[in-house]
Amino acid sequence: MPVHIKKPAKIKAAGNKMKIIEELIPLDKVEYESEIFKDLTTSDFLLQSKIFNQCVFERCHFSENDFSDTHFTECKFSGCNLSLVKLNGCKFQNVTFQQCKIAGLDFTQCNTFMLMMNFYFCKIESCNFASLKLRESSFEACNIHNSDFYETDLKGSSFKKANFLKTIFQNTNLSETNFVDARGYQINPLENKLKGAVFTFPEVKTLLDHLGIIIE
């Protein structure tokens, strides 16, 4: 699908001839289904108060856009820039983010009804997931920096091959999570639920840093 919808035909008089002018206009519908949007930018249109079902967004630059009260169901964002997007009342229901830049987003502002998100190969920076229920979510092969999972329910989620930096896990439910080949996490086993969680060497030894145990 094109980035914009074309006006059918804007006709302007030019002498005795009728000149057809094709103009690109912002998407003005409220609801979209099974559409593919490529190379959109924030200046093209705002996504506020719209409904997208089974849509795909490729290489879109939505930095500082407004997703407030917009519903995304079974949608996919691929190679998109989602920095500083406003999420007040936004619904993400079974939404996938792949190879996206996701910076400065406060996911706690989302509508939490049936909230379900999966992230693959994304750069996640300075994002807030605190107190959300994100069971069986995926953050696989993501770089997760300066983000907050305080009191987040992540039971059964996967952080396989993720790289962490200054990311908070506190009072977090990490039961049955997958941290295989993950790097850089700092998790206090006394402050988080870890029953059934899977870790791999050598990073798993960082769990002992909080217990005062010395390994020789």
C-alpha positions in Angstrom: 0.0 0.0 0.0 1.2 3.6 -0.6 2.3 5.8 2.1 -0.7 8.1 1.6 -4.1 7.8 -0.1 -4.3 9.8 -3.3 -7.1 12.1 -4.0 -9.2 10.7 -6.9 -8.4 13.7 -9.1 -8.2 17.3 -8.5 -8.9 19.2 -11.7 -7.7 22.7 -12.4 -8.5 24.8 -15.4 -5.5 25.7 -17.6 -6.7 27.6 -20.6 -9.0 25.3 -22.6 -7.4 22.2 -21.0 -8.2 20.4 -17.8 -5.1 19.7 -15.9 -5.2 16.7 -13.5 -3.3 17.3 -10.3 -2.6 14.3 -8.1 -2.0 15.3 -4.5 -0.9 13.2 -1.6 -3.1 13.7 1.5 -2.8 12.3 5.0 -4.6 9.1 5.8 -8.0 10.3 7.1 -9.8 7.1 7.9 -10.3 6.0 11.5 -10.0 2.2 10.9 -7.6 0.2 8.8 -7.3 -3.5 8.3 -4.6 -5.7 6.7 -2.8 -2.6 5.3 1.0 -2.2 4.8 2.4 1.2 5.5 6.0 1.9 4.4 8.3 4.8 5.1 5.8 7.0 6.9 7.1 9.9 9.0 5.7 11.8 11.9 5.0 14.8 9.6 2.8 12.6 7.4 0.1 12.1 9.9 -0.7 11.4 13.5 -1.9 8.0 14.6 -4.0 9.4 17.4 -7.5 7.8 18.0 -7.2 5.3 15.1 -7.8 1.5 14.8 -5.3 -0.8 13.1 -6.1 -4.5 12.7 -3.5 -6.9 11.3 -1.5 -4.0 9.8 2.3 -3.8 9.1 4.4 -0.7 9.5 7.8 -0.9 7.7 10.7 1.6 8.1 8.4 4.2 9.5 9.8 7.2 11.5 7.2 8.0 14.2 9.5 9.9 16.6 7.4 12.1 18.9 4.2 11.0 17.3 1.0 10.6 19.3 -0.5 7.1 19.5 -3.0 8.2 22.2 -6.2 6.2 22.2 -5.1 4.2 19.1 -5.8 0.5 19.0 -3.2 -1.9 17.4 -4.4 -5.5 17.1 -2.1 -8.2 15.7 0.1 -5.6 14.0 3.8 -5.6 13.3 6.3 -2.8 13.4 9.5 -3.6 11.4 12.6 -1.3 11.3 10.6 1.6 12.8 11.7 4.5 15.0 9.3 4.9 17.9 11.3 7.3 20.0 9.3 9.5 22.5 5.9 8.4 21.2 2.9 9.3 23.4 1.0 6.3 24.5 -1.9 7.6 26.6 -4.7 5.0 26.4 -3.0 3.2 23.5 -3.8 -0.5 23.1 -1.2 -3.0 21.9 -2.9 -6.4 21.6 -0.6 -9.1 20.2 1.7 -6.6 18.6 5.3 -7.4 17.4 8.2 -5.0 17.2 11.2 -6.2 15.1 14.4 -4.3 14.7 12.8 -1.1 16.0 14.3 1.8 18.0 12.1 2.2 21.0 13.3 5.1 23.2 11.7 7.1 26.0 8.3 5.3 25.9 6.2 5.0 29.0 4.2 1.8 28.4 2.5 2.2 31.8 0.3 4.8 30.0 -1.1 2.1 27.7 -4.5 0.6 28.1 -3.6 -2.6 29.8 -6.7 -4.6 28.6 -5.3 -7.7 26.8 -1.9 -6.0 26.6 0.5 -8.2 24.7 3.7 -7.2 23.0 6.8 -9.0 21.7 10.1 -7.5 20.8 12.8 -9.0 18.6 16.2 -7.4 17.8 15.0 -4.0 19.1 16.9 -1.2 20.8 14.9 -0.5 23.9 16.2 2.5 25.8 14.8 4.5 28.8 11.5 2.8 28.7 9.1 2.2 31.5 7.4 -1.2 31.9 6.8 -1.0 35.7 3.9 -2.9 37.2 2.6 -4.2 33.9 1.4 -7.8 33.3 3.5 -9.0 30.4 3.5 -12.8 30.8 5.0 -14.9 28.1 6.3 -11.8 26.2 9.5 -11.9 24.2 12.4 -9.5 24.4 14.8 -11.8 22.4 18.1 -10.4 21.1 17.2 -6.9 22.2 19.5 -4.2 23.7 17.7 -3.0 26.8 19.3 0.0 28.4 18.2 2.2 31.3 14.7 0.7 31.4 12.4 -0.1 34.3 10.7 -3.5 35.1 9.8 -2.7 38.7 7.1 -5.0 39.9 6.4 -6.2 36.3 4.9 -9.6 35.9 7.1 -11.3 33.3 6.4 -14.9 34.1 7.3 -17.2 31.2 8.9 -14.4 29.2 12.0 -14.7 27.1 15.1 -12.5 27.2 17.2 -14.9 25.2 20.4 -13.3 23.9 19.3 -9.9 25.2 21.9 -7.3 26.3 21.2 -5.2 29.4 22.6 -2.0 30.8 21.4 -0.2 33.9 18.0 -1.9 33.7 15.9 -2.3 36.9 14.5 -5.6 38.0 12.9 -5.2 41.5 10.0 -7.1 43.0 9.6 -8.5 39.5 8.1 -11.8 38.6 10.7 -13.6 36.6 9.4 -17.1 37.2 10.0 -19.4 34.3 11.8 -16.7 32.3 14.5 -17.5 29.7 17.8 -15.6 30.1 19.8 -18.1 28.0 22.8 -16.3 26.5 21.6 -12.9 27.9 24.3 -10.4 29.1 24.6 -7.5 31.5 21.6 -8.1 33.7 21.7 -7.2 37.4 19.1 -9.2 39.2 18.9 -9.6 43.0 17.5 -13.1 43.7 16.4 -11.9 47.1 14.1 -9.2 45.6 12.7 -11.0 42.6 10.8 -14.2 41.9 13.1 -16.5 39.9 11.6 -20.0 40.3 12.1 -22.0 37.2 14.0 -19.2 35.4 16.8 -20.4 33.1 20.3 -18.8 33.0 23.6 -19.7 31.4 27.2 -19.3 32.4 29.1 -17.2 32.9 26.5 -14.4 33.4 24.5 -16.4 35.9 27.3 -15.8 38.4 26.2 -12.2 38.7 23.2 -13.4 40.7 25.6 -14.3 43.5 26.9 -10.7 43.7 23.9 -9.8 45.8 24.5 -12.7 48.2 28.0 -11.8 49.3 29.3 -15.1 47.9 32.8 -15.3 46.6 33.6 -17.9 43.9 37.3 -18.9 43.6 
